[in-house]
Amino acid sequence: MRKTHFLGYAGFSGIFIFVITILLLHGWQPEISILYDAMSYYVHGQPGWLFWAGLLGLGLGSLALVAGLWRMHNGAYARVGMLCAGIWAVGLLIAAVFPTDPKGSWDQPPSTSGMIHFAAAILAFTAITLAALFLARTFIEDGRWEPVQKWIVPITALTAVSLILFMISIVSIFVSSGAPLYFGLTERLFIFMSLCWIGMASVGLLRSER
């Protein structure tokens, strides 16, 4: 098995670890609303360490995917896209190290850890969207990605749209009296689309070797 093949499976492993931990945490902490509450709030419940493990797994899996793509592609667009994907991965790892503030603290000054977590998350979300946009051209023009080319445009477009919805939710805090409107829903939608993109890229990485 070649090294690039292993890196593609590592990308899948990151998705698997994150999804499993989130499902487990949702079962343990049903009070965290899917519609209104950030997933980061899971870290303050029992067992909160699972959220840390999920972010760590997804971050490391994303770094492995970037390493695999870097071995295959050259060109300005591809390099910028892979750099953005790397920023996403590092942002996840930073967000794992610095937990967010507890639920119900939107109307209070954020802690240092909370500010770092929020900034890292926003940077990561923006970066993975830019990665999808910059790499779309490379994937479409490279015949080795033919097995997943039909999914590139719709997944990239939906990732961008979900980021816009997430940002609108954040902006709503300036016109609402509490937490951003439907923050939990828009965040989960964006994370879902990001996982779809990472999964698609991992499949393409594996198929392109054959």
Number of C-alpha atoms within 10 A of each C-alpha: 5 7 10 21 19 15 23 27 18 22 29 22 19 25 22 17 18 22 17 13 20 18 11 13 22 16 11 15 17 10 10 20 16 17 14 16 23 21 20 23 19 27 19 16 15 12 13 17 15 20 25 21 17 21 27 23 24 26 27 20 27 31 23 25 30 24 17 24 23 15 10 12 16 12 8 11 17 22 18 16 24 27 18 25 27 24 23 27 28 21 25 27 23 20 26 23 15 18 23 25 22 15 14 11 13 14 10 8 10 15 13 13 15 17 17 19 24 20 15 22 21 16 17 24 27 19 22 26 26 22 24 26 20 20 23 20 14 19 21 17 11 12 11 17 22 15 13 18 18 11 14 20 16 12 18 22 15 18 26 22 16 21 23 15 18 24 18 16 19 17 13 16 16 10 9 10 11 13 21 22 21 20 25 21 20 25 24 18 19 22 16 15 21 24 22 18 23 25 22 21 25 27 19 20 25 19 16 18 12 7
